[in-house]
Amino acid sequence: MDAIGISRYLPVVVYPKGRPEKAAYFGHRLEGFQKEVKPFWTPEAQTNSSGALDTMKRATDYLQSAGVPAKRIAIETTFMPMDAGLALQKALPNAEIKDALVLLERQRLRKSPDELNMLRTSSEKVIDAMLATIAQSGPGTTKAEFTETLRREEVNRGLTFEYCLIAAGTSHNRAPSPQRWEKGDVLSSTLGELSWLHRRSRPHGDPRRGGRGA
């Protein structure tokens, strides 16, 4: 979750079981611009909050006024700020709060054809960025320089760079550092679910063609 001032960005989706017509979305006030050009799918959408607490206040007010039974409420506790979670319990003291993380993770495993295509496209772009970075990185390139080049290559392809675990030579340290990738050294890098193994002067091939990357 991203920090906003002294609070956090906390989008809230309310989905009463078996009542999709009562579904609602509560988000930050800046999301109102997006709502103007592309309305959200929920029948109710409020984009007039600034932080976690006022978003939760609007969500609980909606639950109390919409006539939806709130005997049991499932949330993803891992992603809920403590102050917002306490506000939820205080506003609905008779509701049983349950953790829905595993349930929703299983739901997210089911991908539509469009989602599968996005995964495939993003993976291809990551591999292209890796190949471009390898091509630009000669003997003596530091792990920090390699990581920065990879970041630029990903951003130039419309991706959001998050991290790169990188090890070179005989060291198992995977943090970007001034350590140099010298001739004959093995380089291992991991980005999300994609890994790449390369030796300076002996590449192990393009993972899309059966190389040592996956």
VENLIN-V722781 format. One record per residue. N is the residue number from 1. RES is the residue in one letter. SS is DSSP state (h for helix, s for strand, l for the rest). PHI is phi in whole degrees, 0 to 359 (none if undefined). OMEGA is omega in whole degrees, 0 to 359 (none if undefined). Layout:
N&RES&SS&PHI&OMEGA / N&RES&SS&PHI&OMEGA
//
This chain:
1&M&l&none&183 / 2&D&l&270&177 / 3&A&s&285&174 / 4&I&s&229&184 / 5&G&l&61&179 / 6&I&l&259&180 / 7&S&s&229&182 / 8&R&s&227&171 / 9&Y&l&286&182 / 10&L&l&227&173 / 11&P&l&286&181 / 12&V&s&235&173 / 13&V&s&251&176 / 14&V&s&257&180 / 15&Y&l&226&178 / 16&P&l&294&183 / 17&K&l&301&178 / 18&G&l&73&182 / 19&R&l&229&182 / 20&P&h&299&179 / 21&E&h&290&178 / 22&K&h&258&180 / 23&A&l&295&183 / 24&A&s&212&177 / 25&Y&s&233&178 / 26&F&s&230&184 / 27&G&s&219&182 / 28&H&s&287&183 / 29&R&h&297&179 / 30&L&h&291&178 / 31&E&h&287&176 / 32&G&h&299&178 / 33&F&h&296&178 / 34&Q&h&294&180 / 35&K&h&297&179 / 36&E&h&295&185 / 37&V&h&269&180 / 38&K&l&211&183 / 39&P&l&304&178 / 40&F&l&288&184 / 41&W&l&283&183 / 42&T&l&284&178 / 43&P&l&302&177 / 44&E&s&249&179 / 45&A&s&215&179 / 46&Q&s&241&178 / 47&T&s&238&183 / 48&N&s&220&181 / 49&S&s&250&180 / 50&S&l&239&182 / 51&G&l&205&185 / 52&A&h&293&186 / 53&L&h&291&181 / 54&D&h&287&174 / 55&T&h&296&179 / 56&M&h&295&179 / 57&K&h&299&180 / 58&R&h&292&179 / 59&A&h&292&180 / 60&T&h&289&175 / 61&D&h&300&179 / 62&Y&h&295&180 / 63&L&h&300&182 / 64&Q&h&287&183 / 65&S&h&261&186 / 66&A&l&274&179 / 67&G&l&74&180 / 68&V&l&263&177 / 69&P&l&302&181 / 70&A&l&238&180 / 71&K&l&293&181 / 72&R&s&224&181 / 73&I&s&237&179 / 74&A&s&258&179 / 75&I&s&226&172 / 76&E&l&269&187 / 77&T&h&298&181 / 78&T&h&298&184 / 79&F&h&254&182 / 80&M&l&261&175 / 81&P&l&300&184 / 82&M&h&300&183 / 83&D&h&295&179 / 84&A&h&289&178 / 85&G&h&296&177 / 86&L&h&294&178 / 87&A&h&295&177 / 88&L&h&297&179 / 89&Q&h&296&181 / 90&K&h&291&182 / 91&A&h&287&181 / 92&L&l&232&187 / 93&P&l&294&181 / 94&N&l&269&180 / 95&A&l&274&175 / 96&E&s&271&182 / 97&I&s&268&181 / 98&K&s&240&178 / 99&D&s&271&183 / 100&A&l&253&186 / 101&L&h&302&183 / 102&V&h&296&179 / 103&L&h&301&183 / 104&L&h&288&175 / 105&E&h&297&177 / 106&R&h&294&177 / 107&Q&h&296&182 / 108&R&h&289&177 / 109&L&h&294&179 / 110&R&l&279&184 / 111&K&l&249&174 / 112&S&l&282&176 / 113&P&h&305&179 / 114&D&h&295&179 / 115&E&h&293&177 / 116&L&h&298&179 / 117&N&h&295&177 / 118&M&h&296&178 / 119&L&h&297&180 / 120&R&h&295&181 / 121&T&h&295&181 / 122&S&h&293&178 / 123&S&h&296&178 / 124&E&h&298&180 / 125&K&h&292&177 / 126&V&h&297&179 / 127&I&h&297&177 / 128&D&h&300&179 / 129&A&h&295&177 / 130&M&h&299&181 / 131&L&h&298&179 / 132&A&h&295&180 / 133&T&h&293&178 / 134&I&h&302&183 / 135&A&h&296&182 / 136&Q&h&268&189 / 137&S&l&253&180 / 138&G&l&266&177 / 139&P&l&305&180 / 140&G&l&94&176 / 141&T&s&295&178 / 142&T&s&279&178 / 143&K&h&297&178 / 144&A&h&294&178 / 145&E&h&294&178 / 146&F&h&300&181 / 147&T&h&296&180 / 148&E&h&293&176 / 149&T&h&297&178 / 150&L&h&297&178 / 151&R&h&301&180 / 152&R&h&298&181 / 153&E&h&296&179 / 154&E&h&291&180 / 155&V&h&298&179 / 156&N&h&295&179 / 157&R&l&260&177 / 158&G&l&82&180 / 159&L&l&265&173 / 160&T&l&256&181 / 161&F&l&284&180 / 162&E&l&248&181 / 163&Y&l&195&174 / 164&C&l&216&172 / 165&L&s&272&189 / 166&I&s&221&177 / 167&A&s&231&182 / 168&A&s&222&177 / 169&G&l&64&182 / 170&T&l&268&181 / 171&S&l&278&177 / 172&H&l&261&178 / 173&N&l&288&188 / 174&R&l&252&177 / 175&A&l&265&173 / 176&P&l&303&185 / 177&S&l&200&177 / 178&P&l&287&178 / 179&Q&l&302&183 / 180&R&s&265&175 / 181&W&s&267&185 / 182&E&l&263&181 / 183&K&l&301&181 / 184&G&l&89&180 / 185&D&l&284&172 / 186&V&s&274&176 / 187&L&s&240&177 / 188&S&s&238&178 / 189&S&s&225&180 / 190&T&s&226&176 / 191&L&s&229&182 / 192&G&l&63&181 / 193&E&l&262&182 / 194&L&s&253&179 / 195&S&s&237&183 / 196&W&s&217&178 / 197&L&s&239&185 / 198&H&s&216&175 / 199&R&s&249&180 / 200&R&l&298&181 / 201&S&l&99&177 / 202&R&s&219&180 / 203&P&s&294&180 / 204&H&l&263&171 / 205&G&l&95&178 / 206&D&l&280&181 / 207&P&h&302&178 / 208&R&h&285&182 / 209&R&h&238&175 / 210&G&l&88&179 / 211&G&l&285&184 / 212&R&l&275&173 / 213&G&s&218&182 / 214&A&l&212&none
//
